[in-house]
Amino acid sequence: MNTAASAIPTCVVDASVAVKWFVPQNPAEADSEIALALLDAYADGRIRLMEPPIWRAEVAAVLVRLLPDPLESQLARLWALDYHNADSEAVLIAAGRLAVTLNHHLFDTLYHATALSQPHAVLVTADERYFSKAATLGQIIRLRDWSVSCSA
């Protein structure tokens, strides 16, 4: 692995955070300014993103509901985000185990399994319910506690 790339913190951003990039003015979306700072850190190359294969579809599903117009431009912005796709059998199996252990939805555990698949990656989430179940497993941080170091 390239040492320069490994020095850049890796964040797994779940849909609860990514949606805030598109609707920061929505009062229902708390901590949008922190989510936008995370997006800026990604754009500046200070962090890299790693996501499970469901990420774009899950974010798009929320955007379709919240922003039906101008949907095309929002989905184009989502598509333009360049990230490492953590599509592997090992991540899926780990997510399945987490789903059973935590009694939680597989889509949420896929994000955490993605972070856990890399030694220095961390899941950044605004999903308090999932965080409260999974915090003791490590490599997870609440959006409100995030900083560019991306360390949990």
FENVEN-V226893 format. One record per helix or strand. SS is the DSSP state (alpha for helix, beta for strand). FROM is the first residue (numbers start at 1). TO is the last residue. If there is no record, write none. Layout:
BEGIN
ss = {SS:SS}
from = {FROM:FROM}
to = {TO:TO}
END
This chain:
BEGIN
ss = {alpha:beta:alpha:alpha:beta:alpha:alpha:beta:alpha:alpha:beta:alpha:beta:alpha}
from = {3:9:15:32:47:55:71:84:89:106:121:128:140:143}
to = {7:13:22:43:51:66:80:85:102:116:125:137:142:145}
END
